[in-house]
Protein backbone atom coordinates (compact mmCIF):
# COMPACT_ATOMS: atom_id res chain seq x y z
CA UNK A 1 0.00 0.00 0.00
CA UNK A 2 1.35 3.44 -0.97
CA UNK A 3 1.21 6.01 1.83
CA UNK A 4 -0.51 9.32 1.03
CA UNK A 5 1.97 12.12 0.38
CA UNK A 6 0.74 14.12 3.38
CA UNK A 7 1.21 11.20 5.76
CA UNK A 8 4.67 10.47 4.36
CA UNK A 9 5.72 14.09 4.85
CA UNK A 10 4.43 14.10 8.43
CA UNK A 11 6.34 10.90 9.23
CA UNK A 12 9.52 12.40 7.82
CA UNK A 13 9.01 15.55 9.86
CA UNK A 14 8.48 13.49 13.03
CA UNK A 15 11.64 11.47 12.37
CA UNK A 16 13.62 14.66 11.81
CA UNK A 17 12.30 16.13 15.05
CA UNK A 18 13.13 12.96 17.01
CA UNK A 19 16.70 12.96 15.70
CA UNK A 20 17.17 16.67 16.38
CA UNK A 21 15.70 16.45 19.88
CA UNK A 22 17.96 13.51 20.73
CA UNK A 23 21.01 15.37 19.44
CA UNK A 24 20.30 18.56 21.38
CA UNK A 25 19.55 16.62 24.58
CA UNK A 26 22.88 14.79 24.33
CA UNK A 27 24.86 17.87 23.31
CA UNK A 28 23.52 19.95 26.19
CA UNK A 29 24.17 17.16 28.67
CA UNK A 30 27.66 16.14 27.54
CA UNK A 31 29.03 18.77 25.15
CA UNK A 32 29.19 18.80 21.38
CA UNK A 33 32.60 17.18 20.96
CA UNK A 34 31.90 14.43 23.48
CA UNK A 35 28.82 13.09 21.65
CA UNK A 36 29.16 10.94 18.53
CA UNK A 37 26.75 10.58 15.66
CA UNK A 38 26.38 6.93 16.68
CA UNK A 39 25.25 8.04 20.15
CA UNK A 40 22.58 10.24 18.62
CA UNK A 41 21.38 7.59 16.19
CA UNK A 42 21.09 5.08 19.03
CA UNK A 43 19.08 7.46 21.21
CA UNK A 44 16.80 8.37 18.29
CA UNK A 45 16.50 4.67 17.35
CA UNK A 46 17.52 5.23 13.74
CA UNK A 47 20.50 4.11 11.67
CA UNK A 48 23.41 6.42 10.89
CA UNK A 49 22.51 6.46 7.16
CA UNK A 50 18.97 7.52 8.11
CA UNK A 51 20.34 10.27 10.33
CA UNK A 52 22.52 11.63 7.52
CA UNK A 53 19.56 11.69 5.16
CA UNK A 54 18.03 14.33 7.40
CA UNK A 55 21.16 16.19 8.53
CA UNK A 56 24.22 16.46 6.30
CA UNK A 57 26.70 17.18 9.10
CA UNK A 58 26.96 16.74 12.85
CA UNK A 59 26.88 20.53 13.20
CA UNK A 60 23.55 20.70 11.38
CA UNK A 61 22.00 18.52 14.06
CA UNK A 62 22.05 21.51 16.39
CA UNK A 63 22.18 24.44 13.97
CA UNK A 64 18.99 23.43 12.17
CA UNK A 65 17.22 25.84 14.54
CA UNK A 66 19.12 28.65 12.89
CA UNK A 67 18.63 27.10 9.47
CA UNK A 68 14.88 27.28 10.01
CA UNK A 69 15.29 31.08 9.98
CA UNK A 70 17.47 31.22 6.88
CA UNK A 71 16.39 33.76 4.32
CA UNK A 72 14.23 35.75 6.75
CA UNK A 73 16.01 39.04 6.06
CA UNK A 74 15.58 38.57 2.32
CA UNK A 75 11.90 37.68 2.77
CA UNK A 76 11.32 40.74 4.96
CA UNK A 77 12.59 42.95 2.14
CA UNK A 78 10.90 41.03 -0.66
CA UNK A 79 7.49 40.97 1.07
CA UNK A 80 7.51 44.57 2.32
CA UNK A 81 4.92 47.14 1.29
CA UNK A 82 5.74 48.91 -1.95
CA UNK A 83 6.27 52.28 -0.25
CA UNK A 84 8.47 50.92 2.58
CA UNK A 85 12.25 51.26 2.46
CA UNK A 86 14.18 47.97 2.75
CA UNK A 87 15.96 49.02 5.94
CA UNK A 88 12.67 49.96 7.56
CA UNK A 89 11.29 46.52 6.74
CA UNK A 90 14.37 44.85 8.23
CA UNK A 91 14.15 47.02 11.34
CA UNK A 92 10.48 46.19 11.87
CA UNK A 93 11.13 42.49 11.30
CA UNK A 94 13.83 42.39 13.98
CA UNK A 95 11.72 44.45 16.38
CA UNK A 96 8.83 42.02 15.88
CA UNK A 97 11.15 39.17 16.84
CA UNK A 98 12.07 41.02 20.03
CA UNK A 99 8.40 41.56 20.81
CA UNK A 100 7.85 37.78 20.50
CA UNK A 101 11.01 36.94 22.49
CA UNK A 102 12.19 34.78 19.60
CA UNK A 103 15.31 32.76 20.47
CA UNK A 104 17.02 33.84 17.24
CA UNK A 105 17.14 37.42 18.59
CA UNK A 106 18.93 36.25 21.73
CA UNK A 107 16.08 37.68 23.82
CA UNK A 108 14.81 34.47 25.38
CA UNK A 109 15.54 33.26 28.90
CA UNK A 110 14.29 29.69 28.70
CA UNK A 111 17.13 27.68 30.31
CA UNK A 112 17.47 25.35 27.31
CA UNK A 113 17.64 28.29 24.90
CA UNK A 114 20.34 30.00 26.99
CA UNK A 115 22.32 26.74 27.19
CA UNK A 116 21.81 26.14 23.47
CA UNK A 117 23.29 29.50 22.56
CA UNK A 118 26.18 29.02 24.98
CA UNK A 119 26.99 25.71 23.30
CA UNK A 120 26.90 27.26 19.83
CA UNK A 121 28.92 30.34 20.72
CA UNK A 122 31.64 28.41 22.62
CA UNK A 123 32.13 25.48 20.22
CA UNK A 124 34.45 26.47 17.34
CA UNK A 125 33.05 24.02 14.79
CA UNK A 126 29.50 25.19 15.49
CA UNK A 127 30.48 28.85 15.34
CA UNK A 128 32.18 28.21 12.01
CA UNK A 129 29.18 26.41 10.56
CA UNK A 130 26.89 29.18 11.82
CA UNK A 131 29.03 31.69 9.94
CA UNK A 132 28.28 29.81 6.73
CA UNK A 133 24.55 30.16 7.40
CA UNK A 134 25.10 33.89 7.87
CA UNK A 135 27.03 34.17 4.62
CA UNK A 136 24.15 32.43 2.84
CA UNK A 137 21.73 34.91 4.43
CA UNK A 138 23.98 37.73 3.29
CA UNK A 139 23.94 36.44 -0.28
CA UNK A 140 20.15 36.09 -0.27
CA UNK A 141 19.63 39.60 1.12
CA UNK A 142 22.08 41.14 -1.33
CA UNK A 143 20.26 39.50 -4.23
CA UNK A 144 16.96 41.04 -3.13
CA UNK A 145 18.45 44.49 -2.54
CA UNK A 146 20.42 44.55 -5.80
CA UNK A 147 23.45 42.80 -7.22
CA UNK A 148 26.01 45.59 -6.99
CA UNK A 149 28.79 46.04 -4.45
CA UNK A 150 26.68 48.57 -2.53
CA UNK A 151 23.96 45.99 -1.94
CA UNK A 152 26.50 43.40 -0.84
CA UNK A 153 28.06 45.81 1.64
CA UNK A 154 24.65 46.76 3.00
CA UNK A 155 23.60 43.11 3.31
CA UNK A 156 26.82 42.27 5.16
CA UNK A 157 26.21 45.12 7.58
CA UNK A 158 22.62 44.04 8.28
CA UNK A 159 23.53 40.42 8.97
CA UNK A 160 26.45 41.49 11.18
CA UNK A 161 24.24 43.89 13.13
CA UNK A 162 21.62 41.20 13.75
CA UNK A 163 24.35 38.83 14.97
CA UNK A 164 25.82 41.41 17.35
CA UNK A 165 22.39 42.38 18.71
CA UNK A 166 21.44 38.74 19.33
CA UNK A 167 24.78 37.93 20.97
CA UNK A 168 24.51 41.01 23.20
CA UNK A 169 20.99 40.08 24.30
CA UNK A 170 22.01 36.50 25.03
CA UNK A 171 25.05 37.56 27.05
CA UNK A 172 22.96 39.79 29.33
CA UNK A 173 20.55 36.92 29.95
CA UNK A 174 23.42 34.44 30.44
CA UNK A 175 24.73 36.81 33.10
CA UNK A 176 21.53 36.29 35.08
CA UNK A 177 18.98 38.83 33.87
CA UNK A 178 15.49 38.01 32.59
CA UNK A 179 14.37 38.53 29.01
CA UNK A 180 11.71 41.04 30.09
CA UNK A 181 14.29 43.02 32.04
CA UNK A 182 16.62 43.10 29.03
CA UNK A 183 13.90 43.83 26.45
CA UNK A 184 13.87 47.68 26.71
CA UNK A 185 17.63 47.75 26.20
CA UNK A 186 17.36 45.26 23.34
CA UNK A 187 14.77 47.45 21.61
CA UNK A 188 16.86 50.59 22.14
CA UNK A 189 19.97 48.84 20.81
CA UNK A 190 18.09 47.64 17.74
CA UNK A 191 16.63 51.08 17.07
CA UNK A 192 20.05 52.72 17.31
CA UNK A 193 21.72 50.06 15.16
CA UNK A 194 19.20 50.28 12.35
CA UNK A 195 19.24 54.08 12.50
CA UNK A 196 22.98 53.95 11.99
CA UNK A 197 22.53 51.55 9.10
CA UNK A 198 20.11 53.96 7.47
CA UNK A 199 22.08 57.13 8.06
CA UNK A 200 25.69 56.05 8.48
CA UNK A 201 27.84 54.96 11.41
CA UNK A 202 28.35 58.53 12.63
CA UNK A 203 24.69 58.73 13.79
CA UNK A 204 24.26 59.06 17.54
Steps between C-alpha positions, in 0.01 A plus 500: 500500500635844403486757780328831420748780435377700800547208738846427360605862549371501858691180580818650359449815704447294817816298434698819444368647824583183696857500369547871568353478850726206585805686371429819694425306820833317475698808398366708788565221748849398387637763261516503123841338458430225752192366317534285188259464213463135602387611847233720347380235257471249784299738718272591208470130406602556139798388293791731422410504127146606595637775722718636219204506264347764724813686613806527277748572780526456875492879535167517318345282768505799733513793258181399320323741737690781335451345158125518554541880497718514190392754244284699743678829431457453126132411545442806719627721218331308220159494673502860625241757397582677176553837670720364783878534488693171529678605819171594662362156418808333649478717811133417553565130443770490768289706740211257450732215596592685819133554578445122469816416699618284211812298587671608177512858635679383814215643709373179656573379852375143480784299661534267200517794259770671709698174520449440128648836409789452742581169332491655153702808589772307690549207260732599212360255245145617570598866485670436167200320355271777626714751312425312179127535567555873547693528175212326322258748659725782386496371143121465501448851639745654255318336210170654610649845559697506174803325358756779523778545754289753692228242559754241610656741748159595636395135531822416685439785742141392570591138569792607721279740695238231562773263622647758738157597636405136562834419664473808723148407610602142573804606702291723728259213562787252549631737766180448698245754379151418372388552142234751608758698695733508199228573242497885526876507449473251214241719327709814553811325367312380193354844433842664524667234285248522219504880515874487449455260211258741337697817559861392542715391793551857622134520616457533875 
